[in-house]
């Protein structure tokens, strides 16, 4: 008897694609019908179809998805009750001052609270957000107390500087608080993120003038790789001073649904600001280039419909040296921020092979906005 196709769900194209991916990941072949595959921008009514024999398994998977979605919505609703937080790890350096300028400019527009977090280690070595950390033997209680008092004094001085900048109207008057933690900086940052779920992290980095050996152990690179909330990394020599200065954002895409989700996250954060978006995709041969152009055409139609107020440009870049190609594009198009989504099979994962992650954070003097799927 023929195993006929049955419709298991009817969704918008975006939700249908997600369901199709989940079903196939669990061993259920699925297909999408009533959709223009070249220009996948349609109204509700896209059907997800499977073999009739797979229906019991598919319904079980869908039920699990619905339960998980209900939990996520409950968590999201609970988080909405909390004030939005922008986490800024600080080491009282010029990098920290620059990161605060960005965080405060965003907090002003989003009514978020800025949280300054400083972590120090009782190993006789000062912690640096953008530098190298060396470890020595543990110190006694007297030295431990002295280290805390030193960190507390530095934080008070840093807070006083910020309030002076607010009084001089060099910084917007937003609510901010300070936290001091003993421990390894990257671990304390990730622990805070896990407990408090800030809307994003804003951090400073050194820039491409630094030697590769100086990047080993960088706190910023660790957070970019491991945090699950968006991270905005600001190089030392970037020309922009705050989110208000952003005019051009390059969004690296591999045409996956998670890239669109990451873009929606970015737009929800940067909604108060006006800028041009440059979508960028890398390809290495002519056949891939043709298909990339077709997919970019579909993306163009999608964003023209859902983000009519934004100006977009679409680019297919060729070359084997991805970092160099991206660098050239950034320079030629006056890109202020490069936005990337970290998940398997996309360009970010390819860039991050063989410990290139640490180099990427410092590869250019262009700010990076990193999202995590």
Buried (B, 14 or more C-beta within 10 A) or exposed (E): EEEEBBEBBBBBBBBBBBBBBBBEEBEBEBBBEEBEEEBBBBEEEBBBBBBBEBEEBBEEBBEEBEEEEEEEEEEEEEEEEEEBBBBBBBBBBEBBBBBBBBBBBBBBBBEBBBBBBBBBBBBEEBBBBBBEBEEEEEBEEEEEEEBBEEBBEBBEEBBEBBEEBBEEEEBBEBEBEBBBBEBBBBBBBBBBBEEBBBBBBBBBBBBBEBEEEBBEBBBBBBBBBBBEBBBBBBBBEBEBEBBBBBEBBBBBBBBBBBBBBBBBBBBEBBEEBEBBBBBBBBBEEEEBBEEBEEBBEBBBBBBEEBBEEBEBEBBBBEBEEBBEBBBEBBEEBEBBBBBBBBBEEBBBBEBBEEEBBBBBBBBBBBBBBBBBB
